[in-house]
Amino acid sequence: MFKIIEGNFKKGQYSDEEYLDNWPMLYILENGKQAYIGESTHVKTRMIQHAIAEEKRIFEKVHFIYSRLFNQSVTFDYESKLIQYIVADELFQVTNKNFGIADKQYYQKKEYDKKFEALWRKLQKQKLVKHSLEEIENSDLFKYSPYKELNDSQRKAVEEILIKIKEGLVHRVVVNGMPGSGKTIVAVYLMKYLADSEAYAGKKIGFVVPQTSLRKTMKQIFKSVYGLSPSQILSPSDVAKNKYDILLVDEAHRLHQYRNISYMGSFKQNCERLGFTTDADELDWVLKQSKCAVLFYDRMQVVGPSGINFERFNKKMGESFQERSIVYFTLMTQMRVKGGNDYIDFVKDILSGKCSHKYTSDKYSFKLYSDFSKFEKDMYEKEAETGLSRMLAGYAWPWISKKKHE
């Protein structure tokens, strides 16, 4: 079904197969450490063009991928897929830029999605990739990759945010979205695009992650992505030490106030450094230290009294600064659960005591258990089946501080 033909890119030496001159094909340029993935209907001509480009001269070999079943819609789609999976496979550091990668629909796409598995196995045999698709899909690098295929809601938000930032008239961008709407994907995607764009060369850009555990994960991811650096991942305290042209803040609702936190001493010092009292919060630090702040926020995910609740957040966004302007975007598409927005609304109604109907779907199931052992049994069965089961616990006891319940 798939044929892989190796060529010497450094010397411009390729085989004589007729389809190398006029057929939709994929190719992988590589030097043992780095790789570039592309597609073309005239791959030999494309190699001549690449040989002229300074950034492509680092490559030595090229691997052409041919199939008689290819058409250009397929090669466009497979190009995006290969970039996403080879980045997360980590055998090569992929040098592609990420703008333009989007979820593409075309005739017989479901069939071609299945055929992609066969292509990946072929690449494994050729030692051009090392991990299985299943292993990659369970990795953090794949989950948070800046090469994700964006849905329509995400792509529209990215394009409009970039236009606003480029105009230089917007100083605050707020991206609202429920859990599973892809806020972190959009944030990482934007970071990669800004890092690769010549228009932002020399600009100081940081990616703020309030959560310690996620910050550690993101540092590892940025270390693995070409053009990004772990040093770009910042804690709120890091923000207090330097000025930035652009700050992207993931999970902005997890920024803290001076309440119920374990680091009150350093918090107070940061406030004093920036000319604030402890009535200020980490969101104030971000706004003061950046010319433009892109804030990814979900009012439903504020955890505990130290978080930035909606009333506090909205007040700060509404404060009038003569030189500042603000724009809002909302990510609408639910990506995390197959039940979609109807399921999310149903869970919200249950938690708020407003549920008046039973949720039903032929694509998704919802169960309530009165026996934890039965729940545990079903969970482990699902884990054995899919390897993707998760158990989460919400607030089951009072929030206790040293002095009082809050």
C-alpha positions in Angstrom: 0.0 0.0 0.0 2.9 2.4 0.8 6.4 2.6 -0.7 9.2 4.5 0.9 12.1 5.6 -1.3 15.3 7.0 0.1 17.2 9.8 -1.6 20.4 11.7 -1.0 19.2 15.3 -0.4 22.7 16.6 0.4 24.0 15.6 -3.1 20.6 15.9 -4.9 20.6 12.3 -5.9 17.2 10.6 -6.4 15.9 7.4 -8.1 14.1 7.5 -11.4 10.6 6.4 -10.5 8.1 8.2 -12.7 5.8 9.1 -9.8 8.6 11.2 -8.3 8.0 13.8 -11.0 4.2 14.0 -11.0 2.2 12.4 -8.2 0.8 13.6 -4.8 3.5 12.4 -2.3 4.8 12.9 1.2 8.5 13.3 2.2 10.6 13.4 5.3 13.9 15.3 5.3 16.3 14.3 8.1 19.8 14.4 9.4 19.6 11.8 12.1 18.5 14.4 14.7 16.1 16.8 13.1 13.4 16.3 10.5 11.1 18.3 8.2 7.8 16.8 6.9 6.2 18.0 3.7 4.0 17.1 0.7 4.1 17.9 -3.0 2.8 16.7 -6.3 6.3 17.3 -7.8 8.7 16.1 -5.0 11.9 16.3 -7.1 11.2 19.9 -8.0 10.4 20.6 -4.4 13.8 19.2 -3.4 15.5 21.7 -5.7 13.5 24.5 -4.0 14.5 23.2 -0.5 18.1 22.9 -1.4 18.2 26.7 -2.0 16.8 27.5 1.4 19.4 28.1 4.1 17.3 26.4 6.9 17.0 23.2 4.9 20.7 22.7 4.2 21.1 21.0 7.6 19.4 17.9 6.1 21.2 14.9 4.4 18.6 12.3 3.5 15.0 12.4 2.1 12.4 9.6 2.4 9.7 9.9 -0.3 6.4 8.2 0.6 4.3 7.0 -2.3 0.9 5.3 -2.6 -1.2 4.8 -5.7 -4.2 5.7 -3.4 -2.9 9.2 -2.6 -4.6 12.3 -3.8 -3.8 15.8 -2.6 -6.5 15.9 0.1 -5.0 12.8 1.6 -1.4 14.0 1.4 -2.4 17.4 3.0 -4.1 15.4 5.9 -1.3 12.9 6.3 1.3 15.7 6.3 -0.5 17.2 9.4 -0.7 13.8 11.0 2.9 12.9 10.4 4.0 16.2 11.9 1.9 15.7 15.0 2.9 12.1 15.6 6.6 12.4 14.7 6.9 15.4 17.1 5.5 13.4 19.9 7.5 10.3 18.9 10.7 12.3 19.8 13.1 10.3 17.5 13.5 13.5 15.5 13.1 17.2 16.5 10.7 18.5 13.9 11.5 21.9 12.4 8.2 22.5 10.7 6.2 25.6 11.7 2.7 25.0 13.0 0.5 27.6 11.3 -2.0 26.1 8.9 -2.5 22.7 10.6 -6.2 22.2 10.9 -8.8 19.4 11.0 -9.5 18.6 7.3 -12.5 16.8 6.0 -12.6 15.1 2.6 -14.1 12.1 0.8 -13.4 8.8 2.5 -11.5 10.4 5.3 -12.5 7.6 7.8 -11.0 5.0 5.5 -7.8 6.9 5.1 -7.5 7.5 8.9 -7.4 3.7 9.2 -4.8 3.4 6.4 -2.6 5.9 8.3 -2.0 3.2 10.9 -0.5 1.0 8.2 1.8 3.8 7.0 3.0 4.3 10.6 3.9 0.6 10.9 5.8 0.9 7.7 7.7 3.9 9.1 8.5 1.9 12.2 10.0 -1.0 10.1 12.1 1.6 8.3 13.2 2.9 11.8 12.0 6.4 10.9 9.8 6.4 14.0 10.1 4.3 17.2 6.8 4.4 19.2 3.4 3.0 18.4 0.5 5.3 17.7 -1.2 4.2 21.0 1.9 5.0 23.0 2.2 8.4 21.4 -1.5 9.2 21.9 -1.1 8.6 25.7 1.9 10.9 26.0 1.9 14.4 27.4 3.8 15.7 24.4 1.0 14.6 22.1 -1.7 15.9 24.4 -0.1 19.4 24.6 1.6 19.5 21.2 1.7 22.9 19.4 1.0 20.9 16.2 -2.5 19.9 17.0 -5.2 20.0 14.3 -7.4 22.9 15.4 -11.1 22.7 15.1 -13.1 25.6 13.6 -13.6 27.4 16.9 -9.9 27.2 17.9 -8.7 28.1 14.4 -10.9 31.2 14.3 -9.8 32.3 17.7 -6.1 31.8 16.8 -6.4 33.8 13.6 -8.2 36.7 15.2 -5.9 36.8 18.3 -2.9 37.0 16.0 -4.4 39.8 14.0 -5.2 41.7 17.2 -1.7 41.2 18.6 -0.1 42.2 15.3 -2.1 45.5 15.3 -0.6 46.4 18.6 -3.7 48.1 19.8 -4.9 45.3 22.2 -3.3 44.9 25.6 -5.5 42.2 27.1 -6.9 39.2 25.3 -9.3 36.9 27.2 -10.0 33.4 25.9 -13.0 31.8 27.8 -13.7 28.1 27.5 -15.2 25.2 29.5 -13.1 22.2 30.4 -12.2 20.3 27.3 -12.6 23.2 24.9 -8.9 23.2 24.2 -7.7 26.4 25.9 -4.2 24.9 26.6 -3.9 23.6 23.0 -4.7 27.1 21.7 -2.2 28.6 24.2 0.7 26.3 23.2 -0.2 26.7 19.5 0.0 30.4 19.8 3.3 30.2 21.7 4.9 28.1 19.0 3.6 30.4 16.2 4.9 33.5 17.9 8.3 31.9 18.5 8.6 30.9 14.9 7.3 34.2 13.4 9.9 36.7 12.2 7.5 39.5 13.1 8.1 38.7 16.8 11.8 38.1 16.6 13.5 39.9 19.5 10.2 40.1 21.5 10.3 38.8 25.0 7.5 36.2 25.2 6.6 34.0 28.2 4.2 31.2 28.9 2.8 31.4 32.5 1.6 28.2 34.2 0.3 28.7 37.7 0.1 25.0 38.6 3.4 23.5 39.7 2.8 20.0 38.4 1.6 21.2 35.0 4.5 23.7 34.8 7.0 20.8 35.2 5.2 18.9 32.3 5.2 22.0 30.1 8.9 22.5 30.6 9.6 19.0 29.3 7.3 19.6 26.3 9.0 22.9 25.5 12.4 21.2 25.7 11.3 18.7 23.1 9.8 21.2 20.6 12.0 22.9 18.0 12.1 26.7 18.6 10.8 26.6 22.1 12.7 26.5 25.4 11.9 25.4 29.0 13.0 28.9 30.1 9.9 30.3 28.5 7.7 28.5 31.0 7.1 30.8 33.9 5.7 30.7 37.4 3.8 33.8 38.6 6.8 34.6 40.8 9.0 34.6 37.7 6.7 37.2 36.1 7.3 39.5 39.0 11.1 39.6 38.2 11.0 40.7 34.5 9.1 42.7 31.9 7.6 41.0 28.9 6.2 42.0 25.5 3.7 39.2 25.5 2.6 36.8 28.3 0.3 33.9 27.6 -1.3 32.7 30.8 -2.8 29.2 30.8 -5.4 28.4 33.5 -5.5 32.1 34.6 -8.2 31.2 37.1 -5.5 29.3 39.0 -3.6 32.5 39.7 -3.6 33.3 43.4 -4.7 35.9 45.9 -3.0 36.5 49.2 -5.3 33.9 50.9 -4.8 30.3 52.0 -1.5 29.9 50.2 1.8 28.3 51.5 4.1 31.0 50.2 2.8 34.2 51.8 6.3 35.5 52.5 7.5 35.4 48.9 4.0 36.6 47.7 4.3 39.7 49.9 7.9 40.3 48.6 6.7 40.2 45.0 3.9 42.6 45.7 6.4 45.0 47.3 8.8 44.7 44.4 6.0 45.7 42.0 4.7 48.5 44.2 1.6 46.6 45.4 0.1 45.8 48.7 -1.1 42.3 49.4 -4.6 43.4 48.3 -3.2 42.7 44.8 -2.9 39.2 43.3 -0.9 37.4 40.7 -3.1 38.6 37.9 -2.1 42.1 38.8 1.6 41.0 38.4 0.9 39.7 34.9 -1.0 42.8 33.8 1.8 45.1 35.1 4.7 43.1 33.7 3.4 42.6 30.2 2.6 44.9 27.3 0.0 42.3 26.1 -1.5 39.6 28.2 -3.4 36.6 26.7 -5.4 35.1 29.5 -7.1 31.7 29.2 -9.9 31.6 31.8 -12.7 29.4 33.0 -14.9 30.7 35.7 -16.1 27.2 36.5 -12.6 25.9 37.4 -11.7 28.3 40.2 -10.4 26.2 43.1 -10.7 27.4 46.7 -10.7 30.9 48.1 -7.2 31.8 46.8 -8.2 31.5 43.2 -9.3 34.4 40.9 -13.1 34.1 40.9 -15.1 35.6 38.1 -16.2 38.7 40.0 -12.6 39.6 40.8 -11.4 38.7 37.3 -14.1 40.6 35.6 -13.5 43.7 37.7 -9.9 43.8 36.7 -10.7 43.4 33.1 -13.2 46.2 33.3 -10.9 48.7 35.0 -10.3 51.6 32.8 -6.8 52.3 31.6 -6.5 55.0 28.9 -3.9 53.2 26.9 -5.4 49.7 27.2 -8.0 47.8 25.2 -9.4 44.3 25.6 -10.9 41.7 23.4 -12.8 38.5 24.3 -13.0 35.1 22.6 -14.9 32.0 23.5 -14.0 28.4 22.6 -17.3 26.5 22.1 -16.5 23.0 20.9 -16.2 20.2 23.5 -13.2 18.0 22.7 -12.6 16.0 25.8 -15.8 14.0 26.1 -17.9 12.4 23.4 -21.0 13.5 25.1 -20.3 17.0 23.9 -21.8 20.2 25.3 -25.1 18.5 26.2 -23.3 16.2 28.6 -21.3 19.1 30.1 -24.6 21.1 30.7 -26.2 18.0 32.3 -23.3 17.6 34.8 -23.5 21.3 35.6 -27.2 20.9 36.3 -26.5 17.9 38.6 -23.8 19.8 40.6 -26.0 22.9 41.0 -29.1 20.9 41.9 -31.1 22.0 38.8 -31.2 18.6 37.0 -34.7 17.9 35.7 -34.1 15.1 33.2 -32.0 12.0 32.6 -29.1 12.3 30.2 -29.2 9.8 27.3 -27.0 9.3 24.3 -26.1 6.5 21.9 -22.5 7.7 21.9 -21.9 8.2 25.6 -22.9 6.6 28.9 -23.3 8.2 32.3 -23.7 6.2 35.5 -24.2 7.1 39.2 -23.0 4.6 41.8 -24.1 4.0 45.3 -21.6 1.2 45.8 -17.9 2.3 45.5 -16.7 -1.3 45.1 -18.9 -1.6 42.0 -17.6 1.7 40.6 -14.0 0.5 41.3 -14.6 -2.8 39.5 -16.0 -1.1 36.4 -13.2 1.5 36.4 -10.5 -1.1 36.3 -12.3 -3.0 33.6 -12.3 0.2 31.5 -8.6 0.8 32.3 -7.8 -2.7 31.1 -9.8 -2.0 27.9 -8.6 1.5 27.0 -5.8 2.5 29.3 -7.3 6.0 29.6 -9.5 5.7 32.8 -9.3 8.5 35.3 -10.7 8.9 38.8 -11.3 12.4 40.1 -12.4 13.7 43.5 -14.1 17.0 44.1 -14.8 18.7 47.4 -16.0 16.0 49.8 -15.1 17.8 53.1 -15.0 21.4 54.4 -12.1 23.7 53.3 -10.1 24.1 56.5 -7.6 26.8 57.1 -5.6 27.3 60.3 -8.1 29.7 61.8 -11.5 28.8 60.3 -13.6 27.0 57.7 -13.9 28.9 54.5 
